[in-house]
Amino acid sequence: MKVRCSSCGYIADKLPPSLRCPKCDDFSHDWLIYDWESFASTKRRHIRYNLLIIGMTLTNLLVAITLKSTDVFQWLFTLLFIPAIISLFYCRKQLDSESDYEGHRGRALTFWLFGFGGI
């Protein structure tokens, strides 16, 4: 796994044990993971999850309207549509900007439903 120094942009094959950059000699906890393929693969998976959630919430909305439901939890479930659509567009934007990719943190791979770190 390649890592990138956040200070000078040096790319190493593995994280130095001392967390000091061999090029600029800065100590940093903010090393970035520099692996576009795994990042893009994870973001494509997030897009599939978001499409699944959007489909389920739209089906739920259709059922709630058709059956004239008064169940509050059914209507609240439909609100998951909002973060799913935001995350969908954000993931697509990230996939379209491969040339701007400078690395990512580990928390960028977490899906929004499991910790809001992916948004």
N, CA, C and O of each residue as an XYZ file, in Angstrom:
476
protein
N       0.844     -1.169      0.000
C       0.000      0.000      0.000
C       0.897      1.241      0.000
O       1.775      1.383      0.850
N       0.669      2.109     -0.936
C       1.450      3.346     -1.012
C       0.823      4.405     -0.114
O      -0.396      4.470      0.046
N       1.676      5.219      0.456
C       1.225      6.322      1.309
C       1.880      7.601      0.818
O       2.932      7.576      0.180
N       1.235      8.721      1.129
C       1.713     10.019      0.657
C       1.845     10.964      1.843
O       0.945     11.050      2.679
N       2.959     11.668      1.914
C       3.185     12.655      2.969
C       2.275     13.854      2.713
O       2.215     14.369      1.596
N       1.580     14.285      3.732
C       0.665     15.412      3.570
C       1.407     16.746      3.489
O       0.839     17.734      3.023
N       2.652     16.793      3.931
C       3.413     18.045      3.908
C       4.070     18.316      2.563
O       3.889     19.386      1.982
N       4.839     17.338      2.066
C       5.621     17.595      0.853
C       5.149     16.798     -0.359
O       5.571     17.087     -1.478
N       4.290     15.806     -0.165
C       3.780     15.030     -1.285
C       4.626     13.820     -1.636
O       4.381     13.185     -2.662
N       5.613     13.482     -0.817
C       6.462     12.321     -1.061
C       5.625     11.045     -1.000
O       4.813     10.876     -0.091
N       5.822     10.148     -1.967
C       5.072      8.894     -2.016
C       6.009      7.754     -1.646
O       7.047      7.563     -2.279
N       5.635      6.992     -0.610
C       6.430      5.854     -0.148
C       5.635      4.568     -0.358
O       4.406      4.594     -0.428
N       6.343      3.448     -0.458
C       5.675      2.161     -0.648
C       4.983      1.670      0.616
O       3.996      0.937      0.545
N       5.494      2.069      1.759
C       4.859      1.705      3.025
C       5.075      2.835      4.020
O       5.945      3.685      3.834
N       4.291      2.834      5.051
C       4.358      3.875      6.072
C       5.638      3.722      6.885
O       5.906      2.638      7.403
N       6.441      4.792      7.011
C       7.662      4.693      7.827
C       7.296      4.436      9.288
O       6.347      5.030      9.799
N       8.042      3.555      9.968
C       7.709      3.230     11.363
C       7.758      4.442     12.290
O       7.012      4.493     13.268
N       8.616      5.413     12.006
C       8.742      6.583     12.868
C       7.726      7.668     12.519
O       7.628      8.669     13.229
N       6.970      7.486     11.439
C       6.009      8.467     10.924
C       6.684      9.767     10.499
O       6.030     10.805     10.395
N       7.997      9.711     10.252
C       8.739     10.869      9.731
C       8.940     10.677      8.241
O       9.285      9.590      7.779
N       8.721     11.739      7.506
C       8.926     11.698      6.061
C      10.428     11.683      5.773
O      11.154     12.531      6.291
N      10.912     10.737      4.957
C      12.343     10.705      4.652
C      12.796     11.900      3.810
O      13.982     12.229      3.801
N      11.885     12.541      3.118
C      12.250     13.655      2.242
C      12.276     14.983      2.994
O      13.270     15.706      2.928
N      11.202     15.316      3.707
C      11.132     16.626      4.383
C      11.395     16.536      5.883
O      11.489     17.566      6.550
N      11.516     15.323      6.426
C      11.805     15.064      7.837
C      10.732     15.621      8.773
O      11.020     15.925      9.931
N       9.500     15.758      8.282
C       8.386     16.186      9.139
C       7.720     14.972      9.763
O       7.526     13.948      9.108
N       7.371     15.098     11.039
C       6.604     14.067     11.722
C       5.124     14.375     11.523
O       4.688     15.507     11.731
N       4.360     13.373     11.123
C       2.945     13.624     10.873
C       2.129     12.360     11.096
O       2.548     11.261     10.735
N       0.966     12.533     11.692
C      -0.014     11.454     11.806
C      -0.961     11.469     10.613
O      -1.808     10.586     10.483
N      -0.826     12.457      9.751
C      -1.768     12.663      8.653
C      -1.267     12.115      7.322
O      -1.468     12.755      6.290
N      -0.628     10.963      7.314
C      -0.220     10.334      6.067
C      -1.478      9.918      5.312
O      -2.436      9.432      5.914
N      -1.475     10.105      4.015
C      -2.626      9.761      3.187
C      -2.377      8.434      2.477
O      -1.255      8.137      2.066
N      -3.442      7.638      2.339
C      -3.355      6.396      1.568
C      -3.404      6.791      0.099
O      -4.305      7.520     -0.316
N      -2.458      6.323     -0.680
C      -2.354      6.719     -2.077
C      -2.625      5.499     -2.960
O      -1.693      4.903     -3.501
N      -3.893      5.131     -3.104
C      -4.273      3.958     -3.882
C      -5.602      4.237     -4.569
O      -6.666      3.983     -4.005
N      -5.537      4.758     -5.783
C      -6.744      5.164     -6.502
C      -7.657      3.974     -6.794
O      -8.877      4.111     -6.713
N      -7.100      2.816     -7.128
C      -7.928      1.671     -7.512
C      -8.838      1.221     -6.372
O     -10.029      0.993     -6.586
N      -8.293      1.091     -5.170
C      -9.125      0.658     -4.042
C     -10.119      1.761     -3.650
O     -11.252      1.472     -3.265
N      -9.692      3.014     -3.749
C     -10.590      4.131     -3.441
C     -11.762      4.153     -4.415
O     -12.912      4.291     -3.998
N     -11.476      4.016     -5.725
C     -12.528      4.034     -6.736
C     -13.451      2.825     -6.588
O     -14.663      2.947     -6.765
N     -12.892      1.672     -6.268
C     -13.703      0.471     -6.073
C     -14.670      0.650     -4.904
O     -15.838      0.270     -4.989
N     -14.176      1.226     -3.824
C     -15.026      1.460     -2.653
C     -16.117      2.478     -2.969
O     -17.265      2.302     -2.559
N     -15.773      3.531     -3.689
C     -16.773      4.549     -4.032
C     -17.831      3.984     -4.979
O     -19.001      4.354     -4.882
N     -17.436      3.087     -5.898
C     -18.432      2.437     -6.763
C     -19.378      1.570     -5.944
O     -20.572      1.510     -6.240
N     -18.861      0.896     -4.915
C     -19.698      0.098     -4.028
C     -20.655      1.001     -3.253
O     -21.819      0.650     -3.060
N     -20.173      2.158     -2.809
C     -21.033      3.114     -2.109
C     -22.156      3.599     -3.023
O     -23.284      3.792     -2.569
N     -21.859      3.797     -4.304
C     -22.890      4.220     -5.249
C     -23.965      3.144     -5.364
O     -25.154      3.461     -5.401
N     -23.559      1.873     -5.420
C     -24.559      0.786     -5.467
C     -25.409      0.768     -4.203
O     -26.625      0.590     -4.279
N     -24.785      0.948     -3.041
C     -25.541      0.990     -1.786
C     -26.536      2.155     -1.794
O     -27.689      2.000     -1.392
N     -26.080      3.311     -2.253
C     -26.956      4.480     -2.293
C     -28.136      4.248     -3.229
O     -29.264      4.617     -2.901
N     -27.893      3.645     -4.381
C     -28.992      3.356     -5.307
C     -29.985      2.371     -4.695
O     -31.192      2.497     -4.899
N     -29.484      1.400     -3.951
C     -30.363      0.454     -3.256
C     -31.223      1.174     -2.216
O     -32.427      0.937     -2.128
N     -30.602      2.048     -1.435
C     -31.348      2.796     -0.412
C     -32.370      3.722     -1.055
O     -33.495      3.837     -0.568
N     -31.988      4.385     -2.146
C     -32.929      5.272     -2.839
C     -34.103      4.469     -3.374
O     -35.250      4.903     -3.264
N     -33.834      3.313     -3.950
C     -34.909      2.455     -4.443
C     -35.843      2.000     -3.338
O     -37.062      2.007     -3.511
N     -35.277      1.602     -2.195
C     -36.114      1.156     -1.071
C     -36.953      2.303     -0.517
O     -38.122      2.109     -0.184
N     -36.370      3.489     -0.416
C     -37.135      4.607      0.150
C     -38.232      5.072     -0.816
O     -39.314      5.461     -0.378
N     -37.960      5.033     -2.122
C     -39.010      5.412     -3.074
C     -40.143      4.395     -3.084
O     -41.311      4.763     -3.204
N     -39.795      3.104     -2.956
C     -40.830      2.072     -2.839
C     -41.639      2.274     -1.569
O     -42.866      2.170     -1.578
N     -40.944      2.563     -0.481
C     -41.618      2.817      0.790
C     -42.546      4.034      0.681
O     -43.656      4.016      1.212
N     -42.098      5.076      0.004
C     -42.927      6.268     -0.182
C     -44.177      5.943     -0.992
O     -45.275      6.390     -0.659
N     -44.006      5.168     -2.047
C     -45.140      4.776     -2.877
C     -46.155      3.955     -2.081
O     -47.362      4.162     -2.200
N     -45.656      3.025     -1.271
C     -46.546      2.205     -0.436
C     -47.238      3.074      0.608
O     -48.432      2.906      0.856
N     -46.512      3.991      1.217
C     -47.100      4.856      2.251
C     -48.195      5.742      1.660
O     -49.232      5.952      2.289
N     -47.970      6.257      0.461
C     -48.982      7.107     -0.171
C     -50.176      6.276     -0.607
O     -51.320      6.687     -0.413
N     -49.923      5.106     -1.197
C     -51.003      4.249     -1.681
C     -51.898      3.757     -0.547
O     -53.123      3.756     -0.674
N     -51.292      3.344      0.547
C     -52.055      2.807      1.683
C     -52.486      3.894      2.665
O     -53.123      3.594      3.675
N     -52.153      5.127      2.387
C     -52.474      6.262      3.260
C     -52.040      5.975      4.698
O     -52.817      6.081      5.647
N     -50.779      5.611      4.811
C     -50.225      5.215      6.093
C     -50.109      6.402      7.039
O     -49.814      7.523      6.624
N     -50.344      6.132      8.308
C     -50.154      7.139      9.352
C     -48.991      6.757     10.272
O     -48.752      7.408     11.289
N     -48.279      5.701      9.905
C     -47.150      5.236     10.706
C     -45.980      6.209     10.542
O     -45.456      6.391      9.443
N     -45.587      6.821     11.645
C     -44.535      7.834     11.620
C     -43.192      7.241     11.203
O     -42.420      7.902     10.510
N     -42.899      6.007     11.612
C     -41.614      5.396     11.283
C     -41.495      5.112      9.786
O     -40.401      5.172      9.224
N     -42.599      4.811      9.156
C     -42.560      4.601      7.719
C     -42.228      5.900      6.990
O     -41.486      5.889      6.008
N     -42.766      7.004      7.460
C     -42.460      8.299      6.845
C     -41.041      8.748      7.173
O     -40.376      9.363      6.340
N     -40.576      8.447      8.378
C     -39.199      8.806      8.746
C     -38.177      7.987      7.952
O     -37.096      8.481      7.630
N     -38.524      6.730      7.636
C     -37.636      5.903      6.820
C     -37.422      6.537      5.450
O     -36.346      6.422      4.863
N     -38.448      7.200      4.952
C     -38.354      7.851      3.647
C     -37.342      8.984      3.658
O     -36.811      9.339      2.606
N     -37.062      9.558      4.817
C     -36.085     10.646      4.915
C     -34.654     10.188      4.633
O     -33.775     11.019      4.407
N     -34.411      8.872      4.645
C     -33.075      8.376      4.291
C     -32.727      8.684      2.840
O     -31.568      8.580      2.439
N     -33.722      9.057      2.063
C     -33.513      9.439      0.674
C     -32.550     10.632      0.578
O     -31.727     10.686     -0.337
N     -32.645     11.567      1.495
C     -31.859     12.804      1.425
C     -30.359     12.542      1.553
O     -29.616     12.952      0.661
N     -29.861     11.879      2.617
C     -28.412     11.643      2.670
C     -27.933     10.677      1.584
O     -26.783     10.757      1.152
N     -28.803      9.767      1.138
C     -28.396      8.831      0.082
C     -28.164      9.570     -1.230
O     -27.204      9.273     -1.941
N     -29.015     10.512     -1.556
C     -28.857     11.248     -2.811
C     -27.650     12.188     -2.740
O     -26.943     12.362     -3.733
N     -27.412     12.794     -1.571
C     -26.232     13.648     -1.403
C     -24.956     12.817     -1.554
O     -24.029     13.220     -2.256
N     -24.912     11.668     -0.901
C     -23.748     10.806     -0.983
C     -23.548     10.261     -2.396
O     -22.411     10.111     -2.843
N     -24.624      9.968     -3.093
C     -24.533      9.480     -4.469
C     -23.842     10.502     -5.362
O     -22.924     10.159     -6.107
N     -24.276     11.748     -5.289
C     -23.662     12.787     -6.117
C     -22.225     13.075     -5.693
O     -21.374     13.346     -6.541
N     -21.947     13.019     -4.401
C     -20.598     13.261     -3.904
C     -19.638     12.158     -4.376
O     -18.512     12.448     -4.780
N     -20.085     10.895     -4.324
C     -19.251      9.784     -4.786
C     -18.999      9.880     -6.287
O     -17.885      9.624     -6.745
N     -20.011     10.241     -7.046
C     -19.833     10.383     -8.495
C     -18.852     11.510     -8.810
O     -18.040     11.394     -9.728
N     -18.929     12.597     -8.047
C     -18.002     13.721     -8.242
C     -16.567     13.285     -7.953
O     -15.646     13.654     -8.681
N     -16.378     12.498     -6.888
C     -15.041     12.024     -6.551
C     -14.496     11.077     -7.618
O     -13.303     11.117     -7.918
N     -15.343     10.231     -8.194
C     -14.892      9.313     -9.226
C     -14.546     10.036    -10.522
O     -13.683      9.580    -11.273
N     -15.207     11.152    -10.790
C     -14.937     11.910    -12.009
C     -13.658     12.740    -11.917
O     -13.161     13.218    -12.937
N     -13.125     12.916    -10.721
C     -11.951     13.783    -10.553
C     -10.700     12.972    -10.206
O     -10.031     13.246     -9.210
N     -10.393     11.977    -11.030
C      -9.207     11.151    -10.786
C      -7.926     11.971    -10.887
O      -6.967     11.706    -10.162
N      -7.895     12.959    -11.770
C      -6.684     13.763    -11.931
C      -6.409     14.645    -10.707
O      -5.268     15.055    -10.494
N      -7.419     14.939     -9.912
C      -7.246     15.745     -8.700
C      -6.953     14.905     -7.462
O      -6.776     15.445     -6.370
N      -6.904     13.594     -7.627
C      -6.706     12.691     -6.495
C      -5.314     12.865     -5.902
O      -4.313     12.772     -6.613
N      -5.255     13.119     -4.599
C      -3.979     13.288     -3.896
C      -3.830     12.319     -2.740
O      -2.909     12.448     -1.934
N      -4.720     11.359     -2.653
C      -4.710     10.410     -1.550
C      -5.965     10.573     -0.721
O      -6.709     11.540     -0.882
N      -6.197      9.618      0.170
C      -7.388      9.676      1.015
C      -7.057      9.142      2.402
O      -6.081      8.418      2.596
N      -7.875      9.510      3.334
C      -7.743      9.010      4.695
C      -8.553      7.723      4.818
O      -9.415      7.457      3.980
N      -8.297      6.943      5.821
C      -9.014      5.688      6.016
C     -10.497      5.889      6.269
O     -11.310      5.043      5.896
N     -10.853      6.985      6.889
C     -12.267      7.227      7.205
C     -13.092      7.552      5.967
O     -14.321      7.511      6.026
N     -12.451      7.873      4.847
C     -13.178      8.163      3.610
C     -13.799      6.903      3.025
O     -14.643      6.993      2.133
N     -13.405      5.739      3.503
C     -13.923      4.488      2.978
C     -15.126      3.970      3.758
O     -15.687      2.931      3.410
N     -15.524      4.676      4.802
C     -16.676      4.275      5.594
C     -17.955      4.760      4.924
O     -18.052      5.913      4.506
N     -18.932      3.865      4.828
C     -20.211      4.236      4.225
C     -20.975      5.141      5.185
O     -20.901      4.949      6.399
N     -21.707      6.123      4.663
C     -22.347      7.145      5.492
C     -23.338      6.556      6.477
O     -23.514      7.108      7.563
N     -23.983      5.471      6.141
C     -24.981      4.888      7.019
C     -24.347      4.288      8.281
O     -25.019      4.112      9.297
N     -23.044      3.976      8.203
C     -22.350      3.347      9.316
C     -21.413      4.276     10.048
O     -20.505      3.808     10.735
N     -21.600      5.585      9.925
C     -20.765      6.487     10.691
C     -20.587      7.860     10.108
O     -19.800      8.638     10.646
N     -21.262      8.199      9.056
C     -21.226      9.515      8.436
C     -19.832      9.984      8.063
O     -19.641     11.181      7.846
N     -18.851      9.098      7.979
C     -17.509      9.477      7.569
C     -17.344      9.497      6.057
O     -16.395     10.100      5.555
N     -18.250      8.846      5.311
C     -18.130      8.776      3.870
C     -18.712      9.949      3.117
O     -18.503     10.091      1.912
N     -19.434     10.781      3.820
C     -20.054     11.926      3.128
C     -19.058     13.039      3.032
O     -19.367     14.099      2.487
